[in-house]
Amino acid sequence: MAVVRGFQRLYLVAFLLLVIAIVIPVIVRVALLSHQPAIEIARPDGRRRMITLSQMKRLPSLTCTGTYQNQFGNWRDEGVYTGVRLTDLFGTGAEYELIRVVATDGYTIEVERRRVEDPGYPMILAYAYNGVEVPSWEMGFRIAVLPEDGNVGNEEYGVPSAGSFWVKNVGQIVLIEVP
């Protein structure tokens, strides 16, 4: 009888150690990820996923000098931007007709797929500006449009304000299918 109880205790201790070995790493990982800067990608089917800065940095990046023209014709925020192409964030085969970019302050813009995927005007989610990364970069994750010459003028981009596409403090990107 004493031998059986000894085995029961041994099994109980082994089970508890196994649970601890599995649960603690999961808790640590969740805690670490929850404190990282991240954005949410929402898909048309309702699935949502958080993408952290460290996950973004594992994707191919684009670094380029960029600036844009605002609605008054002024050139703004010239600097070196580093980030991930939006198409790389969404993954190959992503189904959408336009995206809605939502900033943490409520600013929202919808962008057609043709602009998102325009090879002449690559659209990225920048996570660094002049070498300063999020969260130290106070503008947070930012949409940047980076043609080869770095300049996005109103007339050449065919809009009243190219700056309206350069959303700062991006919190969510929603992929939308139009019926």
N, C-alpha and C positions, 0 to 999 in steps of 0.2 A: 504494500500500500504506500509506504514512504517513497519507494522508487517511482511509482506512478505519479505521485505529487511532485516529485523532483523533476520528472520529465515535463509535466504540465507547466511548471514554473519556467523551465528552460524554453519551452515552446512559446510561452507568453512573452518572455524577455526577447526572444528572437523576433517574434512578430512585432513587438513595439519598436525594436531597433530598425526593422525593415520599414515600418511606417515612418519613423523619424527620418530615415535615409532618403525616402521618397518625398515626403511633405516639406521638409525644411528647404531643400534646393528650389522647389516650386515657389514657396513663399518668398525666398530671397530674390528669385528671378522676377516675380511679379512686382515686388517692392522696388527693385532697380529700374524696371521698365516704366513704372508709374511716375518716376521722378525725372524721366528723360523728356525733352521736348518732343512733341509728336503732333501729327495731324490725322484726321479721320478721312478715309476714302469710303464713300457710300456708293454702292452699285445699284443699277436699276432694279435688280431682283430683291433689294432690301438688305443684302449682306453689307456689313460694315466692318472695316478693319482699321486699326490704328497702326500708323507707320512711324517709328521712332527715328530720331536723328541717326543713331548708330546703324539702323537698318538702311536708311537712305545712303549712308556713306559706304555701304557695301555694293551699291549699284554704280554703274558707270556715271561719271560726273562730267560736267561741262563747266569750264572756267573761261570767262570772256569779259572784256570791258564793255559796259553798256550804259546807255542813257536814253531818255525818252523825252518827247515834247508834250507839254500839258496843253490844256484847252486854250491858254492864252499865248501859245507859241513859244513859251520858255522851255529851255532844256533843263532837266532836273536829274538829281541823284546819280551823277556819273561816278562810276567806280568799277571795281573788279568783282563780279558775281560768280559764285560757285554753287552749283546745285545739280539736281537730277532732272532730266527731261520728263515732262509729265507722262509721256507715253511709256517710259520705263517704270514709273510709279504704278500705272494702271495694269501693265503687263500686256503681253501679246494677245491679240484676239478680244480685247475688251470691247464690249458692245455699248456704244453710246452715240448720240448724234450731237450733243453739246454737253458742256460741263458747267456747273454752277460753282464758282469759287466764293467761299464765305469767310470773311475776316472775323476776327474775334470781337471787333467793334460793331459788327452788324453789316458792314459794307458788303454788297453782293454784286457779282457780275456774271453774266452767262456768256460763254465763248463757244462758237461753233467748232465742230471737229476739224474742219479744214484749216482753221487758224491754229488749233492745238498741234496739229500734225504737219504744219507748213515747214518744209525743210529749209527754206530761205530765212525763216524767222523762228528758230527753235524757241519753244516756250519751256522754261524750267521752273522748278520750285527751288529757289535759292535758299541755302542754309548758311551761307557766308557772304560777307561783303567786305572787301579790302582786307581779307584775311581774318576777320572777326566772325566767329561762328555764333549761331543761336546756342544758348540763350543770352550770351554777352552782347550780341547784335540786337539792339532794342527794337528794330523793325520786325523781328521775328522771321518766320518763314515767309518768303516773298515770291510772288510770280514775277519773273523777268523774261523779257523777249529779247533774244540776243542774236541779231543777224551778224554776218561776218564783220561788217564795219562797226558794229556796236550801237549804231544810232537808229532809233525808231521814231521817225517823224510822222506827224499827223497825215500829211498829204500822201506820202509813200505807203503808209499803212492803211490809208483809205478810211480814216475815222476822224471825228472832231477832236478827240483827245487820246493819243497813244498811251498816255499816262494812266488812263482808266483801267488798262489791263495789268498794270504793275501793282497788284494788290499786296499790301503789307499785312503782317500778322495773320497769315492764312491759318484758319483752324479746321476747315473742312473743304473737301472737293467732292461734289456730287456728280456722278455720271448719269446723264438723262437720255432716255430714248423717247423720241416724239412719235406718237401713234400716227 
